[in-house]
Amino acid sequence: MLFQRLRQTCAAALILSLAAPLGSAASSEVGIHSRGNVDARGVFLSDLFQNLETAGDAWVETAPAPGQSMIISANRLADIARTHGLEWRPRNGRQQVVIERPGQRIPRKLIDTHLAAELTPQIGGDGVEIDYLGGAPEIFIDPTMPMEIAVEDINLGSDRRRFSARLAVPAVTGGVRYVDISGRVHGTVRVPVPARHLRRSEIISERDVIWKQTRMTAQSHMLIDNLKDLLDQSPRRMLAAGKPIRRTDIIPVMLVQKGDQILISLSSGALMLSTRAIALESGAKGETIRVRNLNSRKVIEVTVTTAGGGEIKPLHLAARS
């Protein structure tokens, strides 16, 4: 009986001694990560598999571009494990590892600025607006690289609207990586626009105006692009805030109305002559109108300088009479 219990005790101890290594091996069984982050060096075994021996890590393949990702499928993982002698097999075909590489995105504004410097002289105008084919380019560089960009080549289509360009961005190898982009370009001009809605008959002053870049079109020659052509004018109809103003949208402000009694004067050196007259037609600032001298009854031509009743300078010495 004693011998039998001793034999049972030894058997139990043997079972426990065998079970311990098995349990230890199970706890360190090779598995896979669900995701992994890599850098420019590439993808390593430890980015894909868990519980590797310290000396068991090795390079697997090239890393994705900065800011990009790649998927390592179950079949590919099995091939890698077999190549490197790892005891791992996929449980099913859906197993995979997503590998991501961090990157910093080059701002669209920086890309626009460099392209505009090349395109504006070819398009003409004050600047350009750019529409990219397929949306704004998403160009990423390694986080360790400076935020730099250069236009290596640029071509403008025969319609002077479509363009293609090759951009150079820094690479961790010390060289550059090339990115091809394309799109449409529109020339722009800088024009004065209403800072607020302007009502009909208002007199436009400098505080009513701001400057804005607007696309050039076949009708751009109709737009007012000089502030002096806009000041002291009046809207023919309401002008919307921020909208370019056509030359036909405004009319001169009539400082003198037909039938007004106004003061006319003539300066010649130290001599200053003035008299009253009746306006025979309406006139805006700077316009020449006919008036009848109230004293001599003669009709003369004068240049409007101020509002009705203000000073008007005659064009001819006939005003002396």
C-alpha positions as CSV (number, residue, x, y, z in Angstrom):
1,M,0.0,0.0,0.0
2,L,2.8,2.3,0.9
3,F,4.6,1.5,-2.3
4,Q,1.4,2.1,-4.3
5,R,1.0,5.6,-2.8
6,L,4.6,6.4,-3.5
7,R,4.2,5.4,-7.1
8,Q,1.1,7.6,-7.4
9,T,3.0,10.5,-5.9
10,C,5.9,10.2,-8.2
11,A,3.6,10.0,-11.2
12,A,1.8,13.1,-10.2
13,A,5.1,14.9,-9.7
14,L,6.2,13.8,-13.2
15,I,3.0,15.1,-14.7
16,L,3.5,18.4,-13.0
17,S,7.1,18.6,-14.1
18,L,6.1,18.0,-17.7
19,A,3.1,20.4,-17.6
20,A,5.2,23.3,-16.3
21,P,7.3,23.7,-19.5
22,L,4.3,23.2,-21.7
23,G,2.5,26.0,-19.9
24,S,5.6,28.2,-20.2
25,A,5.8,27.5,-23.9
26,A,2.1,28.3,-24.3
27,S,2.5,31.7,-22.6
28,S,5.3,32.6,-25.1
29,E,3.7,31.3,-28.2
30,V,4.4,33.5,-31.3
31,G,1.4,35.6,-32.2
32,I,0.8,38.7,-34.4
33,H,0.1,42.3,-33.7
34,S,-3.0,43.9,-35.1
35,R,-1.2,47.1,-36.0
36,G,2.3,48.4,-36.1
37,N,4.1,51.7,-36.6
38,V,7.4,51.8,-38.6
39,D,9.9,54.4,-39.7
40,A,12.1,54.8,-42.8
41,R,14.2,51.7,-41.9
42,G,11.5,49.4,-43.0
43,V,9.2,46.6,-41.6
44,F,10.8,44.2,-39.2
45,L,9.6,40.8,-37.8
46,S,8.9,42.5,-34.4
47,D,6.5,44.9,-36.1
48,L,4.4,41.9,-37.2
49,F,4.9,39.1,-34.6
50,Q,4.7,39.0,-30.8
51,N,6.9,37.0,-28.4
52,L,9.9,36.8,-30.6
53,E,13.3,35.9,-29.1
54,T,15.5,38.9,-28.7
55,A,18.0,37.7,-31.3
56,G,15.1,36.7,-33.7
57,D,14.3,40.1,-35.2
58,A,15.0,40.7,-38.9
59,W,14.1,43.1,-41.7
60,V,11.1,42.0,-43.7
61,E,10.3,44.6,-46.4
62,T,10.3,48.3,-47.3
63,A,8.2,50.7,-45.2
64,P,5.3,52.5,-46.8
65,A,5.7,56.1,-47.8
66,P,5.3,58.7,-45.0
67,G,1.7,59.1,-44.0
68,Q,0.7,55.9,-45.7
69,S,-0.2,52.4,-44.6
70,M,0.0,48.9,-45.9
71,I,-1.8,45.6,-45.0
72,I,0.2,42.4,-44.5
73,S,-2.3,39.5,-45.3
74,A,-2.6,36.1,-43.6
75,N,-0.9,34.4,-46.5
76,R,2.0,36.8,-46.6
77,L,2.4,36.5,-42.8
78,A,2.6,32.7,-43.2
79,D,5.3,33.1,-45.8
80,I,7.3,35.4,-43.6
81,A,7.0,33.1,-40.6
82,R,8.0,30.1,-42.7
83,T,11.0,32.0,-44.2
84,H,12.3,33.0,-40.7
85,G,11.5,29.7,-39.0
86,L,8.7,30.9,-36.8
87,E,6.2,28.5,-35.3
88,W,3.1,30.4,-36.5
89,R,0.2,29.6,-38.8
90,P,-2.9,31.7,-39.5
91,R,-6.1,30.6,-37.8
92,N,-8.1,31.9,-40.8
93,G,-7.6,34.0,-44.0
94,R,-8.9,37.2,-42.3
95,Q,-5.9,37.6,-40.0
96,Q,-3.7,40.6,-41.0
97,V,-1.4,43.3,-39.7
98,V,-1.9,46.9,-40.6
99,I,1.5,48.7,-40.9
100,E,1.5,52.5,-40.6
101,R,4.2,55.1,-41.1
102,P,3.9,58.5,-39.5
103,G,4.2,61.6,-41.7
104,Q,3.8,65.3,-41.7
105,R,1.5,66.7,-44.4
106,I,2.8,69.6,-46.5
107,P,0.2,72.4,-46.3
108,R,-1.8,73.2,-49.4
109,K,-0.9,76.9,-48.9
110,L,2.8,76.1,-49.3
111,I,2.2,74.1,-52.5
112,D,0.0,76.9,-53.9
113,T,2.6,79.5,-53.1
114,H,5.4,77.7,-55.0
115,L,3.1,76.9,-58.0
116,A,1.8,80.4,-58.2
117,A,5.3,81.8,-58.4
118,E,5.8,79.8,-61.6
119,L,2.4,80.1,-63.1
120,T,1.6,83.8,-62.6
121,P,4.2,85.1,-65.1
122,Q,2.8,82.8,-67.7
123,I,-0.9,83.5,-67.0
124,G,-0.7,87.3,-66.4
125,G,-2.7,89.3,-64.0
126,D,-1.9,89.8,-60.3
127,G,-2.0,86.2,-59.2
128,V,-3.6,82.8,-59.8
129,E,-6.2,80.5,-58.2
130,I,-5.5,76.7,-58.5
131,D,-7.9,73.8,-58.7
132,Y,-6.2,70.4,-58.3
133,L,-7.4,67.4,-60.2
134,G,-8.9,65.0,-57.7
135,G,-8.8,67.5,-54.9
136,A,-5.9,69.1,-52.9
137,P,-2.7,67.0,-53.0
138,E,-1.9,65.0,-49.9
139,I,1.9,65.0,-49.8
140,F,3.5,63.6,-46.6
141,I,7.1,63.7,-45.6
142,D,9.0,62.0,-42.8
143,P,8.5,63.8,-39.5
144,T,12.3,64.3,-39.2
145,M,12.5,66.1,-42.5
146,P,12.2,70.0,-43.0
147,M,9.0,71.3,-44.4
148,E,10.4,72.2,-47.9
149,I,9.2,71.9,-51.4
150,A,10.5,72.8,-54.9
151,V,8.9,72.9,-58.3
152,E,11.2,70.8,-60.6
153,D,9.1,71.1,-63.8
154,I,5.8,72.7,-64.8
155,N,3.9,72.7,-68.1
156,L,0.9,74.8,-69.1
157,G,-1.5,73.5,-71.7
158,S,-2.4,75.1,-75.0
159,D,-5.6,76.5,-73.4
160,R,-3.5,78.2,-70.8
161,R,-5.7,76.6,-68.1
162,R,-4.6,73.0,-67.6
163,F,-1.2,72.4,-66.0
164,S,1.0,69.6,-64.8
165,A,3.9,69.9,-62.4
166,R,6.6,67.8,-60.7
167,L,7.3,68.6,-57.1
168,A,10.5,67.6,-55.2
169,V,10.1,66.9,-51.5
170,P,12.9,65.8,-49.0
171,A,13.6,62.2,-48.4
172,V,15.3,60.6,-45.4
173,T,18.0,59.2,-47.8
174,G,19.3,62.7,-48.1
175,G,17.9,63.1,-51.6
176,V,14.4,64.0,-52.9
177,R,11.2,62.2,-53.7
178,Y,9.2,63.4,-56.7
179,V,5.4,63.9,-56.7
180,D,3.4,64.6,-59.9
181,I,0.3,66.7,-59.7
182,S,-2.1,68.4,-62.2
183,G,-5.0,70.7,-62.3
184,R,-6.5,73.9,-63.6
185,V,-5.2,77.5,-63.1
186,H,-7.1,80.7,-63.3
187,G,-5.5,84.2,-63.5
188,T,-6.7,86.7,-60.9
189,V,-6.8,90.5,-60.7
190,R,-6.9,92.7,-57.7
191,V,-10.0,95.0,-57.8
192,P,-11.9,97.3,-55.4
193,V,-15.2,95.8,-54.2
194,P,-17.9,97.2,-51.8
195,A,-17.1,96.6,-48.1
196,R,-20.9,96.6,-47.6
197,H,-24.0,96.8,-49.6
198,L,-24.1,100.1,-51.4
199,R,-27.5,101.6,-52.2
200,R,-28.5,103.5,-55.3
201,S,-27.6,107.2,-55.1
202,E,-25.0,106.8,-52.4
203,I,-21.7,108.6,-53.0
204,I,-18.9,106.1,-52.9
205,S,-15.9,107.0,-50.7
206,E,-12.7,105.2,-49.9
207,R,-14.1,103.8,-46.6
208,D,-16.8,102.0,-48.6
209,V,-14.2,99.9,-50.5
210,I,-11.9,96.9,-49.8
211,W,-9.6,95.1,-52.2
212,K,-10.1,91.5,-53.4
213,Q,-8.5,89.1,-55.8
214,T,-11.0,87.9,-58.4
215,R,-10.7,85.5,-61.3
216,M,-10.0,86.9,-64.8
217,T,-12.7,86.2,-67.4
218,A,-13.4,87.5,-70.9
219,Q,-15.4,90.3,-69.2
220,S,-12.6,91.3,-66.8
221,H,-11.9,94.4,-68.9
222,M,-15.4,95.7,-67.8
223,L,-14.4,95.6,-64.1
224,I,-13.2,98.7,-62.3
225,D,-9.6,98.1,-61.2
226,N,-8.6,101.6,-60.2
227,L,-9.9,103.3,-57.0
228,K,-10.0,106.8,-58.5
229,D,-12.5,105.6,-61.1
230,L,-14.8,104.6,-58.3
231,L,-14.6,107.4,-55.8
232,D,-17.3,110.0,-55.8
233,Q,-19.4,107.9,-58.1
234,S,-22.9,106.6,-57.3
235,P,-24.3,103.0,-57.8
236,R,-26.8,102.7,-60.7
237,R,-28.4,99.9,-58.6
238,M,-27.6,98.3,-55.3
239,L,-24.0,96.9,-55.2
240,A,-23.5,93.7,-53.2
241,A,-20.7,93.5,-50.7
242,G,-17.6,91.8,-51.9
243,K,-18.7,91.6,-55.6
244,P,-16.5,93.1,-58.3
245,I,-18.0,96.3,-59.8
246,R,-18.5,96.8,-63.5
247,R,-18.0,100.2,-65.1
248,T,-21.7,100.1,-66.1
249,D,-22.7,99.6,-62.5
250,I,-21.9,103.2,-61.5
251,I,-22.8,106.6,-62.7
252,P,-21.2,110.0,-61.9
253,V,-22.8,112.0,-59.1
254,M,-24.3,115.1,-60.6
255,L,-22.9,118.0,-58.6
256,V,-24.8,120.5,-60.8
257,Q,-28.3,120.0,-62.1
258,K,-29.7,121.7,-65.1
259,G,-31.3,125.0,-64.1
260,D,-29.2,125.5,-61.0
261,Q,-27.8,128.9,-60.3
262,I,-24.2,128.5,-59.6
263,L,-21.0,130.5,-59.0
264,I,-18.4,130.6,-61.7
265,S,-14.9,132.0,-61.3
266,L,-11.8,132.5,-63.3
267,S,-8.3,132.7,-61.8
268,S,-5.4,134.2,-63.8
269,G,-2.4,134.9,-61.7
270,A,-3.4,137.3,-58.9
271,L,-6.6,138.1,-60.7
272,M,-9.8,136.3,-59.5
273,L,-13.1,137.0,-61.2
274,S,-16.4,135.4,-60.2
275,T,-20.1,135.8,-61.2
276,R,-23.3,133.9,-61.2
277,A,-24.6,131.7,-64.0
278,I,-27.5,129.3,-64.8
279,A,-26.5,125.7,-65.7
280,L,-27.9,124.7,-69.1
281,E,-27.2,121.1,-68.4
282,S,-26.3,118.8,-65.6
283,G,-22.7,117.8,-64.8
284,A,-20.5,115.6,-62.6
285,K,-17.2,116.5,-61.1
286,G,-14.7,117.1,-63.9
287,E,-17.2,117.3,-66.6
288,T,-17.6,120.3,-69.0
289,I,-21.1,121.8,-69.1
290,R,-22.6,124.9,-70.7
291,V,-23.8,127.8,-68.5
292,R,-25.4,131.2,-69.2
293,N,-23.7,134.2,-67.5
294,L,-26.5,136.1,-65.7
295,N,-24.8,139.5,-66.3
296,S,-23.7,139.2,-69.9
297,R,-26.3,136.5,-71.0
298,K,-23.5,134.8,-72.9
299,V,-23.2,131.0,-73.0
300,I,-19.8,129.7,-71.9
301,E,-18.3,126.3,-71.1
302,V,-17.1,125.5,-67.6
303,T,-15.7,122.6,-65.7
304,V,-17.6,121.3,-62.7
305,T,-15.4,121.2,-59.5
306,T,-17.9,121.2,-56.5
307,A,-21.5,120.7,-55.7
308,G,-24.2,123.1,-57.1
309,G,-23.5,126.6,-56.1
310,G,-19.8,125.9,-55.6
311,E,-16.8,127.1,-57.6
312,I,-16.7,126.3,-61.3
313,K,-13.7,127.1,-63.4
314,P,-14.4,128.3,-66.9
315,L,-12.5,126.9,-69.8
316,H,-12.4,130.1,-71.9
317,L,-11.5,133.7,-71.1
318,A,-15.0,134.5,-72.3
319,A,-16.0,134.0,-68.7
320,R,-14.5,137.5,-68.0
321,S,-17.6,139.0,-69.5
